Amino acid sequence: MSTVLIIFFVLAAITLSTAFLTIYSKNPIHSAIYLVLCFFSIAGHYMLLNAQFLAIVHIIVYSGAIMILFLFTIMLMNLNKEDEVHKPRITRLGAITFFIVMCAILITVFINSKPVADASDPTGEDFQSIKVLGKVLLDGENGYMVPFEFASVLLLVAMIGAVLLSKKEKLEK
């Protein structure tokens, strides 16, 4: 096996295990840490695809900004063991079963899929440069300016919602 394939399988194992631990962990802070590790392993996948710019942006945006937002939300919500509703074992068993079935389905799909490397039309243009990426993403005619704006509004609404959910109601006296 080639070195790239070995690195891919190691990163895939790290990604799947940390994603599972993110969901399965009882402590929300541990879940956030597992999610950061999952984000870093996904950035490693981007590096294997020779998408260095995307990997760095992924680390900065998700592992940096979004996870800090998640941690502040978790801390503002003040989650305690006393307040948490005890989940029955059947729910955990169902989550594990669902995870195993989804992994089996994904592995079957990947084994039966065919590569599409021949479908690309090489133009010789470097899409890794920031100038070309900016033109492709934010061009007025066929760019992605509107989805970028929708994403920013969605993140703003999520942040406001998290603050409102964490705000404690004052008791009237």
C-alpha positions, 0 to 999 in steps of 0.5 A, spaced: 500 500 500 502 507 498 503 512 504 497 516 501 493 510 502 495 508 509 495 516 511 487 516 508 485 510 512 488 513 519 485 519 518 478 516 516 479 512 523 480 518 527 475 522 523 469 516 525 472 515 532 472 522 534 465 523 531 462 517 534 465 519 541 462 526 540 455 524 540 457 518 545 460 522 550 456 524 556 460 531 558 459 536 553 466 539 554 469 532 552 464 532 546 467 539 543 474 537 544 472 530 540 469 535 535 475 539 534 479 533 533 474 530 528 475 537 524 482 537 524 482 530 521 477 532 516 482 538 514 488 532 513 483 529 508 483 536 505 490 536 505 491 529 501 486 532 496 491 537 495 486 543 497 491 546 502 487 553 502 481 549 504 484 545 509 487 552 512 480 555 512 477 549 515 481 549 521 481 557 522 473 557 521 471 550 524 476 549 529 477 556 531 471 560 531 465 555 531 468 551 536 469 557 541 462 559 539 460 552 541 464 552 548 461 559 550 454 556 548 455 550 553 458 554 558 453 559 558 447 554 558 451 551 565 449 544 563 450 540 570 449 532 571 443 534 576 439 538 571 440 532 565 435 527 564 437 520 564 437 517 558 435 509 558 440 504 555 435 502 550 436 509 547 444 508 547 443 501 544 439 504 538 444 510 537 450 504 537 446 500 532 444 506 528 452 508 527 454 501 525 448 500 520 450 507 517 457 505 517 456 499 513 451 502 508 457 507 507 462 502 506 458 498 501 457 505 497 464 506 497 466 499 495 461 499 490 462 506 487 467 508 481 472 513 481 470 519 477 477 522 475 476 521 468 470 526 468 475 532 470 477 537 464 483 540 466 484 547 464 491 548 467 488 554 471 490 554 479 484 553 483 488 554 489 490 561 489 486 566 493 485 570 487 481 565 483 477 562 488 475 569 490 473 570 483 469 563 482 466 564 489 464 572 489 463 573 482 456 577 481 453 573 475 454 566 477 458 566 483 456 564 490 455 571 493 448 569 495 449 563 499 455 566 503 450 571 505 445 566 507 450 562 511 452 569 515 445 570 516 444 563 519 450 563 523 448 570 526 441 567 528 444 561 531 448 565 535 442 569 537 438 563 539 444 560 543 444 566 547 437 567 548 436 559 550 442 560 555 439 566 558 435 565 565 428 567 566 427 572 571 422 570 576 417 575 578 416 577 585 
